[in-house]
Amino acid sequence: MTEEELDLLFDERLFNDWRKAQEDEAGQKDTWLDQYLSTFPDLKKSGRQDIDYRNDFYSSFCRDGFLTTPQSGQRTLLFICREANLGKDKIVDQKLIPEQGRFWMREQFRNPEGNKKDRYYKFIQEIVKEYHEPLNLAYMNLNKRGGFGCCNMARVGHYVARYQRFIQAEIELISPDIIICGGTYDTVIKYFPAFRNKCKNYYHPCYRIEEKMSKASV
């Protein structure tokens, strides 16, 4: 299966419906949109507290999935992190430009010469070395809206609670043998206990590349 066919598979089976569900939040008036239960990133983390671009996040969607084309006979290693960093370039004229389908991590992964210092790229490469075998590699963030580099884990949890069925469907579609949780272990095993025995508990990539103590066995 080619990269284009893989992306089309994810769109048709999952991401198109997921995007629509996010956009449909705009017309819903319920406690999920209360400031304490928001599924949106914390705007204070953006460093631009004077700008109100909350509504733009209804349509922002950062895709992810396989970093490599899966090969038969190889185990699949899935990295699960928190949310993509939209970056300052997404704010133009005091407005957020919603992300519409860019797979940032795959871009970094396929440009190793230019991204050896990127912490996420290093995180993936260092862990892959531990297995001494060819692997299918996949990467996903729990929150598909993206954020500002420093996330609010309570809000990530609210997003996971609301979009739990989509996140579970993505994990099942990837069908990992091993799940590397980069600062997401507690959230993943809380909402997706069926995958607990596949999970390994690592510190967040921006903190250090080291596995925490956990009872997960792979």
C-alpha positions as CSV (number, residue, x, y, z in Angstrom):
1,M,0.0,0.0,0.0
2,T,1.4,3.4,-1.0
3,E,1.6,6.5,1.3
4,E,-1.3,8.1,-0.7
5,E,-3.4,4.9,-0.3
6,L,-2.7,4.9,3.4
7,D,-3.7,8.5,3.8
8,L,-6.9,7.9,1.8
9,L,-7.7,4.9,4.0
10,F,-7.4,7.0,7.2
11,D,-9.5,9.8,5.7
12,E,-12.3,7.5,4.5
13,R,-12.5,5.3,7.6
14,L,-11.8,7.9,10.3
15,F,-10.5,11.4,9.8
16,N,-13.3,12.8,7.7
17,D,-15.9,11.9,10.3
18,W,-13.6,13.1,13.1
19,R,-13.1,16.5,11.5
20,K,-16.8,16.9,11.1
21,A,-17.4,16.0,14.7
22,Q,-15.0,18.7,15.8
23,E,-16.6,21.3,13.6
24,D,-20.1,20.4,14.8
25,E,-19.1,21.4,18.3
26,A,-19.6,25.0,17.2
27,G,-23.4,24.5,17.2
28,Q,-23.6,22.7,20.5
29,K,-24.3,24.5,23.7
30,D,-23.4,22.3,26.6
31,T,-21.1,22.0,29.5
32,W,-18.3,20.7,27.4
33,L,-17.7,24.2,26.1
34,D,-17.5,25.7,29.6
35,Q,-14.0,27.2,30.2
36,Y,-13.2,24.5,32.8
37,L,-14.2,21.6,30.5
38,S,-13.0,22.9,27.2
39,T,-11.6,20.5,24.6
40,F,-9.7,23.4,23.1
41,P,-6.0,24.1,23.9
42,D,-5.4,26.6,26.7
43,L,-5.0,30.0,24.9
44,K,-2.8,31.3,27.8
45,K,-0.2,28.8,26.6
46,S,0.1,30.6,23.3
47,G,1.8,33.7,24.8
48,R,-0.8,35.8,22.9
49,Q,-3.4,36.3,25.6
50,D,-4.7,39.4,24.0
51,I,-6.0,37.5,21.0
52,D,-9.2,35.6,21.0
53,Y,-9.1,32.9,18.3
54,R,-10.9,30.2,20.2
55,N,-13.5,29.6,17.5
56,D,-10.9,28.9,14.9
57,F,-10.1,25.7,16.7
58,Y,-13.4,24.1,15.7
59,S,-11.9,23.4,12.2
60,S,-8.3,22.8,13.1
61,F,-7.2,19.2,12.5
62,C,-3.7,17.8,12.6
63,R,-3.5,14.5,10.9
64,D,-1.2,11.7,11.8
65,G,-0.8,7.9,11.3
66,F,2.0,5.8,9.8
67,L,5.5,7.3,9.6
68,T,6.6,4.4,7.4
69,T,4.7,2.2,4.9
70,P,3.8,-0.9,6.9
71,Q,5.5,-4.1,5.8
72,S,4.2,-7.6,6.4
73,G,6.0,-9.6,9.0
74,Q,7.2,-6.6,11.0
75,R,6.0,-5.5,14.4
76,T,4.3,-2.1,14.6
77,L,5.5,0.5,17.1
78,L,3.0,3.3,17.8
79,F,4.1,6.5,19.5
80,I,1.3,8.4,21.3
81,C,1.9,12.0,22.3
82,R,-0.3,14.9,23.4
83,E,-0.9,17.5,20.7
84,A,0.9,19.1,17.8
85,N,2.5,22.5,18.2
86,L,0.9,24.8,15.7
87,G,3.6,27.3,16.0
88,K,3.7,31.1,15.7
89,D,3.5,30.9,11.9
90,K,-0.2,29.8,12.3
91,I,-1.1,33.2,13.8
92,V,-1.5,35.8,11.1
93,D,-3.1,39.2,11.5
94,Q,-4.2,38.2,15.0
95,K,-6.1,35.2,13.7
96,L,-5.3,31.5,13.9
97,I,-5.0,29.7,10.5
98,P,-6.6,26.3,11.3
99,E,-4.5,23.3,10.4
100,Q,-6.0,21.3,7.6
101,G,-4.3,18.0,7.2
102,R,-0.5,18.5,7.6
103,F,1.3,15.6,9.1
104,W,4.2,17.5,10.7
105,M,5.9,14.5,12.4
106,R,6.1,12.6,9.1
107,E,7.8,15.6,7.5
108,Q,10.3,15.7,10.3
109,F,10.9,12.0,10.2
110,R,11.7,12.1,6.5
111,N,14.1,15.0,6.7
112,P,16.6,13.6,9.2
113,E,19.5,15.8,8.2
114,G,17.5,18.9,9.0
115,N,15.9,17.7,12.2
116,K,18.5,15.8,14.2
117,K,18.0,18.3,17.0
118,D,14.2,18.0,17.1
119,R,13.3,16.4,20.4
120,Y,10.4,14.4,19.0
121,Y,12.5,13.1,16.1
122,K,15.3,12.2,18.6
123,F,12.8,10.6,20.9
124,I,11.5,8.3,18.1
125,Q,15.0,7.4,16.8
126,E,16.4,6.6,20.3
127,I,13.6,4.3,21.2
128,V,13.6,2.5,17.8
129,K,17.3,1.6,18.4
130,E,16.3,-0.4,21.5
131,Y,14.5,-3.0,19.4
132,H,17.2,-4.1,17.0
133,E,14.7,-5.2,14.4
134,P,12.9,-3.7,11.4
135,L,9.7,-2.0,12.6
136,N,6.6,-0.4,11.2
137,L,6.4,3.1,12.8
138,A,3.3,5.1,13.5
139,Y,2.7,8.3,15.4
140,M,-0.4,10.0,16.7
141,N,-1.4,12.8,19.0
142,L,-4.4,12.5,21.3
143,N,-5.6,16.0,20.6
144,K,-6.0,16.6,16.8
145,R,-6.7,20.3,17.1
146,G,-3.1,21.1,18.0
147,G,-1.8,23.6,20.6
148,F,1.0,25.8,21.5
149,G,4.0,23.7,22.6
150,C,3.1,23.7,26.3
151,C,-0.2,21.9,26.8
152,N,-2.8,21.8,29.5
153,M,-3.2,18.1,30.3
154,A,-6.6,18.6,31.9
155,R,-7.9,19.9,28.5
156,V,-6.2,17.1,26.7
157,G,-8.1,14.7,29.0
158,H,-11.4,16.5,28.2
159,Y,-10.7,16.1,24.5
160,V,-9.9,12.4,24.9
161,A,-13.1,11.9,26.8
162,R,-15.2,13.5,24.1
163,Y,-13.5,11.9,21.1
164,Q,-12.7,8.6,22.8
165,R,-14.3,6.5,20.1
166,F,-12.3,8.2,17.3
167,I,-9.0,7.8,19.1
168,Q,-9.7,4.2,19.9
169,A,-10.6,3.6,16.2
170,E,-7.3,5.1,15.1
171,I,-5.3,2.9,17.5
172,E,-7.2,-0.1,16.2
173,L,-6.6,0.9,12.6
174,I,-2.9,1.1,13.2
175,S,-3.0,-2.2,15.2
176,P,0.2,-1.7,17.1
177,D,2.2,-4.4,18.8
178,I,3.9,-1.9,21.1
179,I,2.6,1.5,22.2
180,I,5.2,4.1,23.4
181,C,3.4,6.7,25.5
182,G,5.3,10.0,25.6
183,G,3.9,11.6,28.7
184,T,0.4,10.2,27.9
185,Y,0.5,6.8,29.7
186,D,-2.0,7.7,32.5
187,T,-4.5,9.1,30.0
188,V,-4.1,6.2,27.6
189,I,-4.6,3.4,30.1
190,K,-7.5,5.3,31.7
191,Y,-9.6,5.7,28.6
192,F,-8.2,2.7,26.6
193,P,-7.6,-0.1,29.2
194,A,-7.7,-2.8,26.5
195,F,-4.3,-1.6,25.3
196,R,-2.7,-1.4,28.7
197,N,-0.4,-4.5,28.3
198,K,1.0,-3.0,25.0
199,C,1.9,0.3,26.6
200,K,5.3,1.5,27.8
201,N,5.5,4.5,30.0
202,Y,8.0,7.1,28.8
203,Y,8.6,10.7,29.9
204,H,7.4,13.4,27.5
205,P,9.9,13.9,24.6
206,C,10.6,17.5,25.7
207,Y,11.6,16.2,29.1
208,R,13.9,13.2,28.5
209,I,14.1,10.0,26.6
210,E,13.7,7.5,29.4
211,E,11.1,4.9,30.3
212,K,9.3,5.3,33.6
213,M,8.6,2.4,35.9
214,S,5.4,0.7,34.9
215,K,3.8,-2.7,35.0
216,A,3.3,-2.8,31.2
217,S,4.8,-5.9,29.6
218,V,5.4,-6.3,25.9
